[in-house]
Every structure is written in structure tokens, then in C-alpha cells.
Amino acid sequence: MNKKIKISNLAVLLIICVLLSASPQTKKFNIEDLKGKTWSMKGLINNTSKETFLEDIIVLCFNEKYLARMEYYLSDSICRVFDSSKVGNVLDGTFIIRRPLRDKKHPDIPLTVSCYEIIELKPTKLVLKNKNQQILEYEVDTSCITKTKRKK
């Protein structure tokens, strides 16, 4: 009887191991799928929020007015401290880590690091989750082709 219990326990353990190894792994996303596109936030009424992803910066506009420029990189984990050496060098991950750049016109913008989990990234659709667990949905804005370049 003891032998049967040990064998059944071993079988259950084996099944658990197989199920755990078969569970979906965290998907990594590639920065190339973000770059060169302007993403327009869905669900806003009477307002627009657009984010244009360039090589190493994001240009933010609200209601068609410039808001800020942010440097960014992708990461496999949540980052509380911004690592500038990763900008333009880390090409895949599951989180977008970003921080505003100092701007002479807007010196009061705090240099706060923000982190967004990428939930879904398709050619015309981007879904992010912020630190408050809110889901933010974007679609590619095909009406505007932005030629914004990084100001030195």
C-alpha cells in the first residue's frame, strides 16, 4: 500500500512538472515593431494623445501640441532606476522604461522614470499596462508621418 501511495505521489509530481514547463513563457517584444510609428491612444473623447517612437526617444503630443521628449529602452523586468546606457542598445523586452529629457522650453517636467508592461504589440495595435494596472490601448496613426528628430 505504501508503494502505491509513493507511486501516485510521484505521478502527481511528474504531472505538475510537465504542466509548469508547458505554461506560456513571457513573450518578448522587439523595439523595431515600435519604432517609426506614431501610436494614438484609443478611447479618448474630444482629446488626442500620440506617442511617436523614434530610434532612441519618444515624442509625446497631447491635443496635437508637443508635450515632452522621453528617452527609452526595453527591459525584461520593471526598473525603478533609469539606465541611460541601455537607450538604443537593448532591443527586446517586455517592459518599456522611459524618462523625460530636459527641455529648455519645459524645465519643470520632473525626470521621473516610468515603466509600462507590453501586453500586446502587433503592426497596428499596442496594448500597455501601467503601474496602476490600467490597460492603455493604442493604434497606429496612419494620418501623420512624423519627421521629428532628436534635438541635441
TIVO-254374 format. One record per atom (N, C-alpha, C): x, y, z; atom name; residue number from 1; residue in three letters. Coordinates in Angstrom, 3 decimals. Atoms other than C-alpha are relative to their C-alpha. Layout:
! TIVO-254374
<atom <X; Y; Z>; CA; NUM; ALA> ...
! end
This chain:
! TIVO-254374
<atom <0.822; -1.197; 0.000>; N; 1; MET> <atom <0.000; 0.000; 0.000>; CA; 1; MET> <atom <0.865; 1.260; 0.000>; C; 1; MET> <atom <-0.919; -1.126; -0.031>; N; 2; ASN> <atom <2.850; 2.397; 0.803>; CA; 2; ASN> <atom <0.631; 0.254; -1.352>; C; 2; ASN> <atom <-0.605; -0.107; 1.321>; N; 3; LYS> <atom <4.368; 1.646; -2.576>; CA; 3; LYS> <atom <-0.953; 0.687; -0.974>; C; 3; LYS> <atom <1.000; -0.614; 0.875>; N; 4; LYS> <atom <1.121; 2.632; -4.329>; CA; 4; LYS> <atom <-0.112; 1.503; 0.275>; C; 4; LYS> <atom <0.083; -1.414; -0.360>; N; 5; ILE> <atom <0.972; 5.958; -2.438>; CA; 5; ILE> <atom <1.219; 0.740; -0.532>; C; 5; ILE> <atom <-1.226; -0.622; 0.496>; N; 6; LYS> <atom <4.601; 6.739; -3.322>; CA; 6; LYS> <atom <-0.048; 0.144; -1.519>; C; 6; LYS> <atom <0.085; -0.047; 1.461>; N; 7; ILE> <atom <3.986; 5.909; -6.994>; CA; 7; ILE> <atom <-1.018; 1.044; -0.435>; C; 7; ILE> <atom <1.018; -0.993; 0.376>; N; 8; SER> <atom <0.812; 8.021; -7.110>; CA; 8; SER> <atom <0.502; 1.416; 0.303>; C; 8; SER> <atom <-0.582; -1.311; -0.311>; N; 9; ASN> <atom <2.627; 10.918; -5.386>; CA; 9; ASN> <atom <1.024; 0.398; -1.056>; C; 9; ASN> <atom <-0.998; -0.248; 1.028>; N; 10; LEU> <atom <5.445; 10.612; -7.897>; CA; 10; LEU> <atom <-0.679; 0.359; -1.324>; C; 10; LEU> <atom <0.742; -0.282; 1.227>; N; 11; ALA> <atom <2.936; 10.576; -10.780>; CA; 11; ALA> <atom <-0.584; 1.415; 0.040>; C; 11; ALA> <atom <0.564; -1.347; -0.149>; N; 12; VAL> <atom <1.221; 13.736; -9.454>; CA; 12; VAL> <atom <1.105; 1.045; -0.147>; C; 12; VAL> <atom <-1.123; -0.918; 0.092>; N; 13; LEU> <atom <4.601; 15.460; -9.070>; CA; 13; LEU> <atom <0.481; 0.130; -1.449>; C; 13; LEU> <atom <-0.421; 0.001; 1.399>; N; 14; LEU> <atom <5.544; 14.476; -12.615>; CA; 14; LEU> <atom <-0.987; 0.800; -0.857>; C; 14; LEU> <atom <1.027; -0.744; 0.752>; N; 15; ILE> <atom <2.259; 15.854; -13.987>; CA; 15; ILE> <atom <0.129; 1.497; 0.268>; C; 15; ILE> <atom <-0.165; -1.420; -0.352>; N; 16; ILE> <atom <2.778; 19.144; -12.122>; CA; 16; ILE> <atom <1.215; 0.580; -0.717>; C; 16; ILE> <atom <-1.211; -0.473; 0.682>; N; 17; CYS> <atom <6.307; 19.450; -13.538>; CA; 17; CYS> <atom <-0.250; 0.198; -1.490>; C; 17; CYS> <atom <0.306; -0.108; 1.434>; N; 18; VAL> <atom <5.043; 18.843; -17.072>; CA; 18; VAL> <atom <-0.888; 1.208; -0.256>; C; 18; VAL> <atom <0.900; -1.139; 0.179>; N; 19; LEU> <atom <2.248; 21.396; -16.670>; CA; 19; LEU> <atom <0.731; 1.327; 0.178>; C; 19; LEU> <atom <-0.749; -1.231; -0.229>; N; 20; LEU> <atom <4.602; 24.031; -15.272>; CA; 20; LEU> <atom <0.936; 0.301; -1.155>; C; 20; LEU> <atom <-0.922; -0.230; 1.111>; N; 21; SER> <atom <7.102; 23.554; -18.074>; CA; 21; SER> <atom <-0.751; 0.324; -1.283>; C; 21; SER> <atom <0.799; -0.269; 1.197>; N; 22; ALA> <atom <4.300; 23.751; -20.651>; CA; 22; ALA> <atom <-0.733; 1.331; 0.084>; C; 22; ALA> <atom <0.705; -1.268; -0.142>; N; 23; SER> <atom <2.888; 27.013; -19.271>; CA; 23; SER> <atom <0.665; 1.054; -0.891>; C; 23; SER> <atom <-0.557; -0.982; 0.933>; N; 24; PRO> <atom <3.330; 30.012; -21.575>; CA; 24; PRO> <atom <1.109; 0.823; 0.651>; C; 24; PRO> <atom <-1.103; -0.820; -0.469>; N; 25; GLN> <atom <6.597; 31.871; -21.204>; CA; 25; GLN> <atom <-0.326; 1.464; -0.300>; C; 25; GLN> <atom <0.199; -1.416; 0.244>; N; 26; THR> <atom <6.694; 35.660; -21.003>; CA; 26; THR> <atom <0.515; 0.338; -1.388>; C; 26; THR> <atom <-0.372; -0.342; 1.368>; N; 27; LYS> <atom <6.747; 36.980; -24.542>; CA; 27; LYS> <atom <0.853; 1.252; -0.006>; C; 27; LYS> <atom <-0.825; -1.177; 0.191>; N; 28; LYS> <atom <9.492; 39.371; -25.527>; CA; 28; LYS> <atom <-0.451; 0.723; -1.254>; C; 28; LYS> <atom <0.380; -0.822; 1.137>; N; 29; PHE> <atom <8.778; 42.223; -27.899>; CA; 29; PHE> <atom <1.241; 0.711; -0.522>; C; 29; PHE> <atom <-1.160; -0.607; 0.633>; N; 30; ASN> <atom <11.175; 43.856; -30.358>; CA; 30; ASN> <atom <-0.234; 1.484; -0.232>; C; 30; ASN> <atom <0.088; -1.455; 0.123>; N; 31; ILE> <atom <11.875; 47.574; -30.445>; CA; 31; ILE> <atom <-0.303; 0.431; -1.435>; C; 31; ILE> <atom <0.253; -0.325; 1.411>; N; 32; GLU> <atom <11.713; 47.515; -34.273>; CA; 32; GLU> <atom <-1.492; 0.089; -0.295>; C; 32; GLU> <atom <1.445; -0.022; 0.209>; N; 33; ASP> <atom <7.949; 46.921; -34.006>; CA; 33; ASP> <atom <-0.649; 1.273; 0.553>; C; 33; ASP> <atom <0.489; -1.267; -0.552>; N; 34; LEU> <atom <7.551; 50.211; -32.079>; CA; 34; LEU> <atom <0.486; 1.194; -0.813>; C; 34; LEU> <atom <-0.678; -1.139; 0.629>; N; 35; LYS> <atom <9.981; 52.473; -33.932>; CA; 35; LYS> <atom <-0.620; 0.399; -1.330>; C; 35; LYS> <atom <0.464; -0.527; 1.271>; N; 36; GLY> <atom <8.995; 54.711; -36.789>; CA; 36; GLY> <atom <-1.499; 0.114; -0.109>; C; 36; GLY> <atom <1.464; -0.054; 0.011>; N; 37; LYS> <atom <5.338; 54.732; -35.799>; CA; 37; LYS> <atom <-0.494; 1.029; 1.014>; C; 37; LYS> <atom <0.696; -0.855; -0.949>; N; 38; THR> <atom <3.008; 57.206; -34.166>; CA; 38; THR> <atom <-1.188; -0.790; 0.497>; C; 38; THR> <atom <1.062; 0.778; -0.634>; N; 39; TRP> <atom <0.705; 55.456; -31.719>; CA; 39; TRP> <atom <-0.993; 0.970; 0.630>; C; 39; TRP> <atom <1.072; -0.862; -0.493>; N; 40; SER> <atom <-2.621; 57.150; -30.969>; CA; 40; SER> <atom <-0.828; -0.773; 1.027>; C; 40; SER> <atom <0.753; 0.674; -1.058>; N; 41; MET> <atom <-4.382; 56.305; -27.701>; CA; 41; MET> <atom <-1.475; -0.097; -0.364>; C; 41; MET> <atom <1.416; 0.233; 0.277>; N; 42; LYS> <atom <-7.822; 54.801; -28.149>; CA; 42; LYS> <atom <-0.834; 0.335; 1.237>; C; 42; LYS> <atom <0.929; -0.188; -1.105>; N; 43; GLY> <atom <-10.859; 55.638; -26.032>; CA; 43; GLY> <atom <-0.085; 1.404; 0.546>; C; 43; GLY> <atom <0.081; -1.380; -0.480>; N; 44; LEU> <atom <-10.288; 59.364; -25.575>; CA; 44; LEU> <atom <-1.123; 0.732; -0.730>; C; 44; LEU> <atom <1.092; -0.771; 0.584>; N; 45; ILE> <atom <-13.238; 61.693; -26.146>; CA; 45; ILE> <atom <0.416; 1.466; -0.028>; C; 45; ILE> <atom <-0.355; -1.415; 0.194>; N; 46; ASN> <atom <-12.512; 65.184; -27.539>; CA; 46; ASN> <atom <1.466; 0.309; 0.307>; C; 46; ASN> <atom <-1.430; -0.200; -0.231>; N; 47; ASN> <atom <-8.774; 64.704; -26.893>; CA; 47; ASN> <atom <0.788; -0.986; -0.843>; C; 47; ASN> <atom <-0.891; 0.944; 0.665>; N; 48; THR> <atom <-5.828; 63.109; -28.623>; CA; 48; THR> <atom <1.290; -0.107; 0.801>; C; 48; THR> <atom <-1.284; 0.256; -0.643>; N; 49; SER> <atom <-2.729; 61.556; -27.122>; CA; 49; SER> <atom <0.787; -0.886; -0.945>; C; 49; SER> <atom <-0.806; 0.732; 0.972>; N; 50; LYS> <atom <0.010; 60.448; -29.508>; CA; 50; LYS> <atom <1.428; -0.132; 0.500>; C; 50; LYS> <atom <-1.387; 0.267; -0.362>; N; 51; GLU> <atom <3.408; 58.894; -28.949>; CA; 51; GLU> <atom <0.721; -0.490; -1.248>; C; 51; GLU> <atom <-0.788; 0.378; 1.160>; N; 52; THR> <atom <5.936; 58.765; -31.774>; CA; 52; THR> <atom <1.313; -0.603; 0.485>; C; 52; THR> <atom <-1.212; 0.706; -0.398>; N; 53; PHE> <atom <8.677; 56.188; -31.242>; CA; 53; PHE> <atom <1.064; 0.167; -1.077>; C; 53; PHE> <atom <-1.129; -0.154; 0.896>; N; 54; LEU> <atom <11.959; 57.152; -32.869>; CA; 54; LEU> <atom <1.104; -0.951; 0.448>; C; 54; LEU> <atom <-1.122; 0.895; -0.288>; N; 55; GLU> <atom <15.368; 55.487; -32.653>; CA; 55; GLU> <atom <0.257; -0.146; 1.500>; C; 55; GLU> <atom <-0.326; 0.052; -1.428>; N; 56; ASP> <atom <16.037; 56.417; -29.023>; CA; 56; ASP> <atom <-0.838; 0.940; 0.854>; C; 56; ASP> <atom <0.898; -0.868; -0.768>; N; 57; ILE> <atom <13.308; 58.854; -28.000>; CA; 57; ILE> <atom <-1.450; -0.232; -0.408>; C; 57; ILE> <atom <1.437; -0.010; 0.263>; N; 58; ILE> <atom <9.541; 59.053; -27.782>; CA; 58; ILE> <atom <-0.424; 1.469; 0.058>; C; 58; ILE> <atom <0.529; -1.356; 0.000>; N; 59; VAL> <atom <7.849; 62.334; -28.720>; CA; 59; VAL> <atom <-1.472; -0.099; 0.383>; C; 59; VAL> <atom <1.374; 0.028; -0.505>; N; 60; LEU> <atom <4.638; 62.882; -26.745>; CA; 60; LEU> <atom <-0.733; 1.271; -0.417>; C; 60; LEU> <atom <0.848; -1.136; 0.355>; N; 61; CYS> <atom <1.832; 65.118; -28.026>; CA; 61; CYS> <atom <-1.382; -0.227; 0.589>; C; 61; CYS> <atom <1.358; 0.062; -0.520>; N; 62; PHE> <atom <-1.479; 65.892; -26.391>; CA; 62; PHE> <atom <-0.800; 1.075; -0.702>; C; 62; PHE> <atom <0.833; -0.924; 0.782>; N; 63; ASN> <atom <-4.241; 67.509; -28.463>; CA; 63; ASN> <atom <0.832; 0.727; -1.061>; C; 63; ASN> <atom <-0.835; -0.478; 1.108>; N; 64; GLU> <atom <-1.718; 67.931; -31.315>; CA; 64; GLU> <atom <1.070; 1.000; 0.432>; C; 64; GLU> <atom <-1.039; -0.906; -0.481>; N; 65; LYS> <atom <0.618; 70.011; -29.098>; CA; 65; LYS> <atom <1.111; -0.814; 0.653>; C; 65; LYS> <atom <-1.172; 0.653; -0.572>; N; 66; TYR> <atom <4.115; 68.958; -28.147>; CA; 66; TYR> <atom <-0.078; 0.015; 1.522>; C; 66; TYR> <atom <0.032; 0.094; -1.453>; N; 67; LEU> <atom <4.273; 67.740; -24.557>; CA; 67; LEU> <atom <1.398; -0.254; 0.566>; C; 67; LEU> <atom <-1.325; 0.339; -0.533>; N; 68; ALA> <atom <7.678; 66.136; -23.995>; CA; 68; ALA> <atom <0.710; -0.978; -0.919>; C; 68; ALA> <atom <-0.813; 1.030; 0.646>; N; 69; ARG> <atom <10.512; 64.022; -25.358>; CA; 69; ARG> <atom <0.529; -0.897; 1.110>; C; 69; ARG> <atom <-0.450; 0.951; -1.010>; N; 70; MET> <atom <11.471; 60.873; -23.485>; CA; 70; MET> <atom <1.006; -0.971; -0.617>; C; 70; MET> <atom <-0.897; 1.062; 0.444>; N; 71; GLU> <atom <14.450; 58.570; -23.830>; CA; 71; GLU> <atom <-0.575; -1.306; 0.538>; C; 71; GLU> <atom <0.629; 1.255; -0.395>; N; 72; TYR> <atom <13.519; 54.900; -23.611>; CA; 72; TYR> <atom <0.857; -1.193; -0.406>; C; 72; TYR> <atom <-0.560; 1.296; 0.388>; N; 73; TYR> <atom <14.625; 51.277; -23.797>; CA; 73; TYR> <atom <-0.962; -1.081; 0.458>; C; 73; TYR> <atom <0.817; 1.141; -0.425>; N; 74; LEU> <atom <13.038; 47.859; -23.415>; CA; 74; LEU> <atom <0.755; -0.778; 1.061>; C; 74; LEU> <atom <-0.593; 0.754; -1.098>; N; 75; SER> <atom <13.642; 45.614; -20.416>; CA; 75; SER> <atom <-0.819; -1.261; 0.254>; C; 75; SER> <atom <0.705; 1.224; -0.393>; N; 76; ASP> <atom <12.756; 42.138; -19.179>; CA; 76; ASP> <atom <-0.620; 0.120; 1.384>; C; 76; ASP> <atom <0.525; -0.165; -1.353>; N; 77; SER> <atom <11.915; 43.499; -15.739>; CA; 77; SER> <atom <-0.328; 1.467; 0.255>; C; 77; SER> <atom <0.345; -1.353; -0.412>; N; 78; ILE> <atom <10.484; 46.554; -14.019>; CA; 78; ILE> <atom <1.261; 0.668; 0.529>; C; 78; ILE> <atom <-1.188; -0.744; -0.439>; N; 79; CYS> <atom <13.171; 49.199; -13.480>; CA; 79; CYS> <atom <-0.443; 1.267; 0.714>; C; 79; CYS> <atom <0.305; -1.221; -0.754>; N; 80; ARG> <atom <12.986; 51.934; -10.893>; CA; 80; ARG> <atom <1.066; 1.071; -0.236>; C; 80; ARG> <atom <-1.104; -0.914; 0.295>; N; 81; VAL> <atom <16.336; 53.480; -11.874>; CA; 81; VAL> <atom <0.268; -0.083; -1.495>; C; 81; VAL> <atom <-0.203; -0.041; 1.448>; N; 82; PHE> <atom <16.872; 54.587; -15.469>; CA; 82; PHE> <atom <1.477; -0.223; -0.315>; C; 82; PHE> <atom <-1.368; 0.311; 0.420>; N; 83; ASP> <atom <19.989; 53.151; -17.145>; CA; 83; ASP> <atom <0.213; 0.538; -1.416>; C; 83; ASP> <atom <-0.195; -0.659; 1.296>; N; 84; SER> <atom <20.978; 55.541; -19.964>; CA; 84; SER> <atom <0.824; -0.829; -0.975>; C; 84; SER> <atom <-0.840; 0.810; 0.892>; N; 85; SER> <atom <23.492; 53.026; -21.320>; CA; 85; SER> <atom <-0.828; -0.997; -0.814>; C; 85; SER> <atom <0.859; 0.951; 0.718>; N; 86; LYS> <atom <20.570; 50.822; -22.444>; CA; 86; LYS> <atom <-0.789; 0.652; -1.141>; C; 86; LYS> <atom <0.737; -0.714; 1.036>; N; 87; VAL> <atom <18.999; 53.528; -24.637>; CA; 87; VAL> <atom <0.646; -0.286; -1.359>; C; 87; VAL> <atom <-0.496; 0.327; 1.330>; N; 88; GLY> <atom <19.341; 52.392; -28.242>; CA; 88; GLY> <atom <0.797; -1.292; -0.075>; C; 88; GLY> <atom <-0.804; 1.216; -0.031>; N; 89; ASN> <atom <21.177; 49.236; -27.140>; CA; 89; ASN> <atom <-0.773; -1.255; 0.372>; C; 89; ASN> <atom <0.812; 1.164; -0.364>; N; 90; VAL> <atom <18.528; 46.949; -25.611>; CA; 90; VAL> <atom <-1.173; -0.039; -0.968>; C; 90; VAL> <atom <0.930; 0.037; 1.120>; N; 91; LEU> <atom <16.366; 45.828; -28.498>; CA; 91; LEU> <atom <-1.249; -0.828; 0.225>; C; 91; LEU> <atom <1.213; 0.768; -0.265>; N; 92; ASP> <atom <13.824; 43.496; -26.901>; CA; 92; ASP> <atom <-0.260; -0.080; 1.498>; C; 92; ASP> <atom <0.391; 0.102; -1.399>; N; 93; GLY> <atom <11.927; 43.004; -23.674>; CA; 93; GLY> <atom <-1.509; 0.009; 0.129>; C; 93; GLY> <atom <1.434; -0.003; -0.267>; N; 94; THR> <atom <8.522; 43.022; -22.044>; CA; 94; THR> <atom <-0.478; 1.303; 0.649>; C; 94; THR> <atom <0.339; -1.276; -0.627>; N; 95; PHE> <atom <8.630; 46.495; -20.459>; CA; 95; PHE> <atom <0.639; 1.145; -0.776>; C; 95; PHE> <atom <-0.565; -1.235; 0.540>; N; 96; ILE> <atom <9.108; 49.993; -21.874>; CA; 96; ILE> <atom <0.378; 0.853; 1.198>; C; 96; ILE> <atom <-0.504; -0.847; -1.080>; N; 97; ILE> <atom <11.267; 52.016; -19.496>; CA; 97; ILE> <atom <0.316; 1.349; -0.626>; C; 97; ILE> <atom <-0.225; -1.304; 0.608>; N; 98; ARG> <atom <11.261; 55.757; -20.153>; CA; 98; ARG> <atom <0.152; 1.102; 1.039>; C; 98; ARG> <atom <-0.252; -1.149; -0.874>; N; 99; ARG> <atom <12.307; 59.089; -18.682>; CA; 99; ARG> <atom <0.055; 1.257; -0.863>; C; 99; ARG> <atom <-0.030; -1.248; 0.787>; N; 100; PRO> <atom <11.747; 62.680; -19.885>; CA; 100; PRO> <atom <1.428; 0.534; -0.147>; C; 100; PRO> <atom <-1.258; -0.705; 0.224>; N; 101; LEU> <atom <14.676; 64.568; -21.391>; CA; 101; LEU> <atom <-0.177; 1.443; 0.451>; C; 101; LEU> <atom <0.062; -1.412; -0.374>; N; 102; ARG> <atom <15.496; 68.018; -20.075>; CA; 102; ARG> <atom <-0.308; 0.812; -1.249>; C; 102; ARG> <atom <0.436; -0.812; 1.118>; N; 103; ASP> <atom <13.911; 70.628; -22.274>; CA; 103; ASP> <atom <0.005; 1.459; 0.452>; C; 103; ASP> <atom <-0.089; -1.417; -0.371>; N; 104; LYS> <atom <14.687; 74.353; -22.199>; CA; 104; LYS> <atom <-1.370; 0.667; 0.061>; C; 104; LYS> <atom <1.337; -0.590; 0.019>; N; 105; LYS> <atom <11.060; 75.167; -23.028>; CA; 105; LYS> <atom <-0.877; -0.496; 1.149>; C; 105; LYS> <atom <0.796; 0.603; -1.081>; N; 106; HIS> <atom <9.727; 72.898; -20.259>; CA; 106; HIS> <atom <0.935; -0.514; 1.108>; C; 106; HIS> <atom <-0.972; 0.444; -1.008>; N; 107; PRO> <atom <12.346; 72.846; -17.457>; CA; 107; PRO> <atom <-0.639; -0.579; 1.264>; C; 107; PRO> <atom <0.689; 0.457; -1.210>; N; 108; ASP> <atom <9.704; 71.976; -14.842>; CA; 108; ASP> <atom <-0.462; -1.452; -0.076>; C; 108; ASP> <atom <0.420; 1.393; 0.125>; N; 109; ILE> <atom <8.999; 68.467; -16.183>; CA; 109; ILE> <atom <0.912; -0.869; 0.861>; C; 109; ILE> <atom <-0.841; 0.847; -0.852>; N; 110; PRO> <atom <10.198; 66.020; -13.494>; CA; 110; PRO> <atom <0.580; -1.175; -0.789>; C; 110; PRO> <atom <-0.679; 1.098; 0.690>; N; 111; LEU> <atom <12.677; 63.359; -14.653>; CA; 111; LEU> <atom <-0.355; -1.338; 0.645>; C; 111; LEU> <atom <0.509; 1.208; -0.636>; N; 112; THR> <atom <10.527; 60.559; -13.283>; CA; 112; THR> <atom <0.059; -1.181; -0.957>; C; 112; THR> <atom <-0.053; 1.223; 0.800>; N; 113; VAL> <atom <11.149; 57.030; -14.560>; CA; 113; VAL> <atom <-1.381; -0.633; -0.005>; C; 113; VAL> <atom <1.279; 0.710; 0.092>; N; 114; SER> <atom <8.017; 55.306; -15.834>; CA; 114; SER> <atom <0.221; -1.329; -0.707>; C; 114; SER> <atom <-0.139; 1.363; 0.496>; N; 115; CYS> <atom <7.535; 51.666; -16.684>; CA; 115; CYS> <atom <-1.369; -0.496; -0.454>; C; 115; CYS> <atom <1.237; 0.534; 0.552>; N; 116; TYR> <atom <4.876; 50.110; -18.917>; CA; 116; TYR> <atom <0.237; -1.426; -0.460>; C; 116; TYR> <atom <-0.092; 1.381; 0.477>; N; 117; GLU> <atom <4.341; 46.405; -19.463>; CA; 117; GLU> <atom <-0.676; -0.096; -1.359>; C; 117; GLU> <atom <0.596; 0.209; 1.318>; N; 118; ILE> <atom <3.764; 45.488; -23.094>; CA; 118; ILE> <atom <-0.851; -1.261; 0.079>; C; 118; ILE> <atom <0.927; 1.123; -0.030>; N; 119; ILE> <atom <0.701; 43.250; -23.196>; CA; 119; ILE> <atom <-0.139; -0.587; -1.402>; C; 119; ILE> <atom <0.175; 0.442; 1.384>; N; 120; GLU> <atom <0.297; 43.111; -26.966>; CA; 120; GLU> <atom <0.663; 1.017; -0.925>; C; 120; GLU> <atom <-0.622; -0.865; 1.001>; N; 121; LEU> <atom <2.253; 44.501; -29.900>; CA; 121; LEU> <atom <-0.131; -0.662; -1.361>; C; 121; LEU> <atom <0.227; 0.463; 1.364>; N; 122; LYS> <atom <1.051; 43.976; -33.455>; CA; 122; LYS> <atom <0.317; 1.170; -0.929>; C; 122; LYS> <atom <-0.362; -1.093; 0.916>; N; 123; PRO> <atom <1.786; 46.012; -36.593>; CA; 123; PRO> <atom <-0.818; 1.274; 0.151>; C; 123; PRO> <atom <0.824; -1.207; -0.138>; N; 124; THR> <atom <-1.123; 48.398; -35.937>; CA; 124; THR> <atom <-0.653; 0.127; 1.375>; C; 124; THR> <atom <0.622; -0.015; -1.326>; N; 125; LYS> <atom <-2.006; 47.714; -32.292>; CA; 125; LYS> <atom <1.060; -0.145; 1.097>; C; 125; LYS> <atom <-0.887; 0.045; -1.160>; N; 126; LEU> <atom <-0.200; 48.351; -28.992>; CA; 126; LEU> <atom <-0.867; 0.057; 1.246>; C; 126; LEU> <atom <0.728; 0.008; -1.261>; N; 127; VAL> <atom <-1.583; 47.452; -25.567>; CA; 127; VAL> <atom <1.037; -0.014; 1.123>; C; 127; VAL> <atom <-0.921; -0.135; -1.122>; N; 128; LEU> <atom <0.266; 48.556; -22.422>; CA; 128; LEU> <atom <-0.767; -0.061; 1.316>; C; 128; LEU> <atom <0.569; -0.050; -1.349>; N; 129; LYS> <atom <-0.344; 48.197; -18.686>; CA; 129; LYS> <atom <0.919; 0.885; 0.831>; C; 129; LYS> <atom <-0.819; -0.891; -0.823>; N; 130; ASN> <atom <0.820; 50.976; -16.357>; CA; 130; ASN> <atom <0.115; -0.527; 1.432>; C; 130; ASN> <atom <-0.246; 0.468; -1.376>; N; 131; LYS> <atom <1.881; 50.714; -12.705>; CA; 131; LYS> <atom <-1.276; -0.118; 0.825>; C; 131; LYS> <atom <1.291; 0.089; -0.688>; N; 132; ASN> <atom <-1.755; 51.194; -11.616>; CA; 132; ASN> <atom <-0.882; -1.104; -0.564>; C; 132; ASN> <atom <0.691; 1.131; 0.624>; N; 133; GLN> <atom <-2.726; 48.104; -13.654>; CA; 133; GLN> <atom <-1.066; 0.439; -0.999>; C; 133; GLN> <atom <0.930; -0.480; 1.017>; N; 134; GLN> <atom <-4.669; 50.274; -16.129>; CA; 134; GLN> <atom <0.493; -0.451; -1.371>; C; 134; GLN> <atom <-0.319; 0.425; 1.358>; N; 135; ILE> <atom <-4.781; 48.983; -19.695>; CA; 135; ILE> <atom <-0.134; 1.207; -0.931>; C; 135; ILE> <atom <-0.018; -1.099; 0.957>; N; 136; LEU> <atom <-3.855; 51.557; -22.350>; CA; 136; LEU> <atom <0.110; -0.593; -1.395>; C; 136; LEU> <atom <0.006; 0.544; 1.355>; N; 137; GLU> <atom <-4.702; 50.750; -25.960>; CA; 137; GLU> <atom <0.328; 1.100; -1.006>; C; 137; GLU> <atom <-0.422; -0.925; 1.045>; N; 138; TYR> <atom <-3.094; 52.413; -28.975>; CA; 138; TYR> <atom <-0.185; -0.661; -1.357>; C; 138; TYR> <atom <0.000; 0.481; 1.371>; N; 139; GLU> <atom <-3.447; 52.120; -32.707>; CA; 139; GLU> <atom <0.935; 0.906; -0.792>; C; 139; GLU> <atom <-0.893; -0.791; 0.821>; N; 140; VAL> <atom <-1.064; 53.287; -35.394>; CA; 140; VAL> <atom <-0.787; 1.126; -0.638>; C; 140; VAL> <atom <0.623; -1.165; 0.611>; N; 141; ASP> <atom <-1.938; 56.767; -36.549>; CA; 141; ASP> <atom <0.556; 0.105; -1.418>; C; 141; ASP> <atom <-0.453; 0.000; 1.390>; N; 142; THR> <atom <-1.715; 56.443; -40.309>; CA; 142; THR> <atom <-0.144; 1.371; -0.653>; C; 142; THR> <atom <0.214; -1.319; 0.590>; N; 143; SER> <atom <-2.716; 60.080; -40.873>; CA; 143; SER> <atom <1.217; 0.908; 0.134>; C; 143; SER> <atom <-1.146; -0.889; -0.157>; N; 144; CYS> <atom <0.578; 61.502; -39.706>; CA; 144; CYS> <atom <1.305; -0.778; -0.144>; C; 144; CYS> <atom <-1.350; 0.543; 0.140>; N; 145; ILE> <atom <4.097; 60.755; -40.751>; CA; 145; ILE> <atom <0.904; 1.038; 0.636>; C; 145; ILE> <atom <-0.790; -0.944; -0.760>; N; 146; THR> <atom <6.336; 62.397; -38.202>; CA; 146; THR> <atom <1.458; -0.070; -0.410>; C; 146; THR> <atom <-1.418; -0.075; 0.355>; N; 147; LYS> <atom <9.806; 63.549; -39.155>; CA; 147; LYS> <atom <0.775; 0.690; 1.124>; C; 147; LYS> <atom <-0.657; -0.601; -1.155>; N; 148; THR> <atom <10.803; 64.625; -35.656>; CA; 148; THR> <atom <1.359; -0.630; 0.198>; C; 148; THR> <atom <-1.347; 0.501; -0.263>; N; 149; LYS> <atom <14.497; 64.330; -34.966>; CA; 149; LYS> <atom <0.399; 0.423; 1.400>; C; 149; LYS> <atom <-0.457; -0.303; -1.352>; N; 150; ARG> <atom <16.250; 64.297; -31.637>; CA; 150; ARG> <atom <0.799; 1.284; -0.016>; C; 150; ARG> <atom <-0.735; -1.255; -0.151>; N; 151; LYS> <atom <17.415; 67.742; -30.603>; CA; 151; LYS> <atom <1.161; -0.253; 0.921>; C; 151; LYS> <atom <-1.218; 0.188; -0.805>; N; 152; LYS> <atom <20.927; 67.804; -29.234>; CA; 152; LYS> <atom <0.137; 1.127; 0.994>; C; 152; LYS> 
! end
